[in-house]
Amino acid sequence: MAIQAMILDVDGTLIDTNPAHVEAWHRAFDRLGFDVPRERIIPEIGKGGDKLVPSVLGREAEEQVGDTLREIQNHEFLAVAKQQRFRVFSGAEEIFSECRKRGIRTAIATSSNEKHLTATLESAKFELQGLADVIVTRTEDESSKPSPDLVEAAVEQLGLPAADCVMVGDTVYDGQACKAAGVAFLGVLTGPATEAELLEAGARGVWNDIASLAADLDRALDISSPAGVVPV
């Protein structure tokens, strides 16, 4: 059985926004008096705020100020997006055209909410709407990665079995979400995770960036298919 759809993360995979998310969280923590160094935030990037705050500050702080921190972070990220021009990674457009040539459908699954995604795309001058068949952002009633909700929502909107889909991401949380959703995972090294960490999170293969994956797409699709799994 061959792969019929590719699901892609945005932040750190297609567009270089991870530093902006780190900065926005750093400002939010600082505003409420929490001394959280950027180095502590970096490995948490890839999670949604519903997971990041309790991971960094603990459950008690989440219950007391979690919603406030997320509101501040939302505001700060939008401010950074207006001030900066986010870089689109080489190969970000090509991966969609290469998939289309092979009859592979495409979807986006991002832990960003719709407003964050819009600000990201406007900053980067990246027209995602005309490239992806399906776009899934996080809503209030969905858990973010590493929960599988977003990946499962993308699979549902594609109308395909999970085993017929593969996702590309830059964090271990993408891999954990894929594993829970029954979707194959491919990693890129444009985020905070190392190759070893991505492989440990279940990646079938790891590439330097989305451009190198697009250039190696046939092999990537082959190792992602159920028939491409080598029994242990």
C-alpha positions as CSV (number, residue, x, y, z in Angstrom):
1,M,0.0,0.0,0.0
2,A,1.5,3.4,-1.0
3,I,1.3,6.7,0.8
4,Q,-1.5,8.8,-0.5
5,A,-1.1,12.0,1.6
6,M,1.6,14.1,3.3
7,I,0.8,16.2,6.4
8,L,3.3,19.0,7.2
9,D,4.1,21.0,10.3
10,V,4.7,24.8,9.7
11,D,6.8,26.3,12.5
12,G,10.4,25.1,12.1
13,T,9.5,22.9,9.2
14,L,8.3,25.2,6.4
15,I,8.9,28.6,8.0
16,D,11.7,29.7,10.4
17,T,9.5,30.9,13.3
18,N,10.8,28.9,16.3
19,P,13.0,31.7,17.6
20,A,10.0,34.1,17.5
21,H,8.0,31.6,19.5
22,V,10.8,31.4,22.1
23,E,11.0,35.1,22.3
24,A,7.2,35.5,22.7
25,W,7.2,32.9,25.5
26,H,10.2,34.5,27.2
27,R,8.4,37.9,27.2
28,A,5.2,36.3,28.6
29,F,7.0,34.6,31.5
30,D,8.9,37.8,32.3
31,R,5.7,39.9,32.3
32,L,4.3,37.8,35.1
33,G,7.6,37.6,37.0
34,F,8.8,34.2,36.0
35,D,12.6,34.0,35.4
36,V,12.6,31.4,32.6
37,P,15.7,31.5,30.4
38,R,15.3,31.1,26.6
39,E,17.4,27.9,26.8
40,R,14.7,26.3,29.0
41,I,12.0,27.3,26.5
42,I,13.7,26.1,23.3
43,P,13.2,22.3,23.9
44,E,9.5,22.9,24.6
45,I,8.8,24.6,21.2
46,G,6.6,22.4,19.1
47,K,4.1,21.9,21.9
48,G,1.0,24.1,22.1
49,G,0.7,26.5,25.0
50,D,-1.7,24.1,26.8
51,K,1.2,21.7,27.1
52,L,4.2,24.1,27.4
53,V,3.1,26.1,30.4
54,P,2.6,23.2,32.8
55,S,5.8,21.5,31.5
56,V,7.9,24.6,32.2
57,L,6.2,25.9,35.4
58,G,4.2,23.0,36.8
59,R,0.6,22.2,37.2
60,E,-0.1,24.7,40.0
61,A,1.2,27.7,37.9
62,E,-0.8,26.4,35.0
63,E,-4.0,26.5,37.0
64,Q,-3.3,29.9,38.4
65,V,-1.9,31.8,35.4
66,G,-1.8,29.5,32.4
67,D,-4.6,31.3,30.5
68,T,-3.0,34.7,31.2
69,L,0.4,33.5,30.0
70,R,-1.0,32.1,26.8
71,E,-2.9,35.4,26.1
72,I,0.3,37.4,26.6
73,Q,2.3,35.0,24.4
74,N,-0.3,35.3,21.7
75,H,0.0,39.1,21.8
76,E,3.8,39.1,21.9
77,F,4.1,36.6,19.0
78,L,1.8,38.8,16.8
79,A,4.0,41.8,17.7
80,V,7.2,39.9,16.7
81,A,5.5,38.8,13.4
82,K,4.8,42.4,12.5
83,Q,8.3,43.5,13.3
84,Q,10.1,40.7,11.4
85,R,10.1,39.0,8.0
86,F,10.0,35.3,8.7
87,R,12.2,33.2,6.5
88,V,10.6,30.5,4.4
89,F,12.9,27.4,4.3
90,S,14.2,26.4,0.9
91,G,12.0,23.7,-0.6
92,A,8.9,24.8,1.2
93,E,7.0,25.4,-2.0
94,E,8.7,22.5,-3.9
95,I,7.5,19.9,-1.4
96,F,3.9,20.6,-2.4
97,S,4.6,20.6,-6.2
98,E,6.6,17.4,-5.9
99,C,3.7,15.7,-4.0
100,R,1.2,17.0,-6.5
101,K,3.3,15.5,-9.4
102,R,3.0,12.1,-7.7
103,G,-0.8,12.4,-6.9
104,I,0.0,12.8,-3.2
105,R,-2.5,15.0,-1.3
106,T,-1.1,17.5,1.2
107,A,-2.3,18.8,4.6
108,I,-1.1,21.2,7.2
109,A,-1.3,20.3,11.0
110,T,0.0,23.1,13.2
111,S,-0.3,23.7,17.0
112,S,-0.7,27.4,16.1
113,N,-4.2,28.9,16.2
114,E,-5.7,30.5,13.1
115,K,-4.6,34.0,14.0
116,H,-1.0,32.9,14.6
117,L,-0.9,31.0,11.4
118,T,-2.2,34.0,9.5
119,A,0.4,36.3,11.0
120,T,3.1,33.8,10.2
121,L,2.1,33.5,6.6
122,E,1.7,37.3,6.2
123,S,5.2,37.9,7.7
124,A,6.8,35.2,5.5
125,K,4.8,36.3,2.4
126,F,4.0,32.6,1.9
127,E,0.7,31.7,0.1
128,L,-0.1,28.4,1.9
129,Q,-3.8,28.4,1.0
130,G,-3.0,27.8,-2.7
131,L,-0.6,25.0,-1.9
132,A,-2.1,22.6,0.7
133,D,-5.3,20.7,0.2
134,V,-6.2,20.8,3.9
135,I,-5.2,23.2,6.7
136,V,-5.8,22.3,10.3
137,T,-5.0,24.8,13.1
138,R,-5.6,24.3,16.8
139,T,-8.9,25.3,18.2
140,E,-9.9,25.8,21.8
141,D,-11.4,22.3,22.2
142,E,-8.4,20.5,20.8
143,S,-5.2,19.4,22.6
144,S,-2.0,20.4,20.8
145,K,1.0,18.2,20.0
146,P,2.2,15.8,21.4
147,S,-1.5,14.8,21.7
148,P,-2.7,13.4,18.4
149,D,-5.7,15.6,17.9
150,L,-4.4,17.8,15.2
151,V,-2.9,14.9,13.2
152,E,-6.1,12.9,13.5
153,A,-8.1,16.0,12.4
154,A,-5.9,16.3,9.3
155,V,-6.3,12.6,8.5
156,E,-10.1,12.9,8.9
157,Q,-10.3,15.9,6.6
158,L,-8.2,14.1,4.0
159,G,-10.6,11.2,4.2
160,L,-7.9,8.6,4.2
161,P,-6.8,5.8,6.6
162,A,-4.0,6.9,8.9
163,A,-1.7,4.2,7.5
164,D,-1.9,5.9,4.1
165,C,-0.6,9.2,5.5
166,V,2.9,10.5,6.5
167,M,3.7,13.6,8.4
168,V,6.9,15.8,8.3
169,G,8.0,17.7,11.3
170,D,10.9,19.2,13.2
171,T,10.2,18.2,16.8
172,V,9.9,15.0,18.9
173,Y,6.3,16.2,19.7
174,D,5.4,15.8,16.0
175,G,6.7,12.3,16.2
176,Q,4.8,11.5,19.4
177,A,1.6,12.9,17.9
178,C,2.1,10.8,14.8
179,K,2.7,7.6,16.7
180,A,-0.5,8.1,18.7
181,A,-2.4,8.8,15.5
182,G,-1.0,5.8,13.6
183,V,0.7,8.0,11.0
184,A,4.3,7.5,9.8
185,F,6.7,10.3,10.7
186,L,9.6,11.9,8.8
187,G,11.9,14.4,10.5
188,V,13.8,17.5,9.4
189,L,16.7,19.2,11.3
190,T,15.5,22.8,11.1
191,G,14.0,22.7,14.6
192,P,15.3,22.1,18.1
193,A,15.7,18.3,17.8
194,T,18.7,16.3,16.8
195,E,18.7,13.4,14.4
196,A,19.0,10.9,17.2
197,E,16.1,12.5,19.1
198,L,13.8,12.4,16.0
199,L,14.7,8.8,15.3
200,E,14.0,7.9,18.9
201,A,10.6,9.7,18.5
202,G,9.8,7.3,15.6
203,A,11.0,9.0,12.5
204,R,11.4,6.6,9.5
205,G,14.1,9.0,8.2
206,V,15.6,12.4,8.9
207,W,16.7,15.1,6.4
208,N,18.6,18.3,6.8
209,D,15.7,20.4,5.7
210,I,12.5,20.3,3.6
211,A,14.5,20.9,0.4
212,S,16.6,17.8,0.9
213,L,13.5,15.8,1.7
214,A,11.7,17.1,-1.5
215,A,14.8,16.1,-3.5
216,D,14.6,12.6,-1.9
217,L,10.8,12.3,-1.9
218,D,10.4,8.9,-3.7
219,R,12.6,7.2,-1.1
220,A,10.9,9.1,1.7
221,L,7.5,7.9,0.5
222,D,8.8,4.4,0.1
223,I,10.1,4.1,3.7
224,S,6.9,5.7,5.0
225,S,4.5,3.1,3.5
226,P,3.4,0.2,5.6
227,A,5.2,-2.1,3.1
228,G,8.4,-0.1,3.7
229,V,8.5,-1.0,7.4
230,V,11.2,-3.6,8.2
231,P,10.1,-6.0,10.9
232,V,12.3,-5.9,14.0
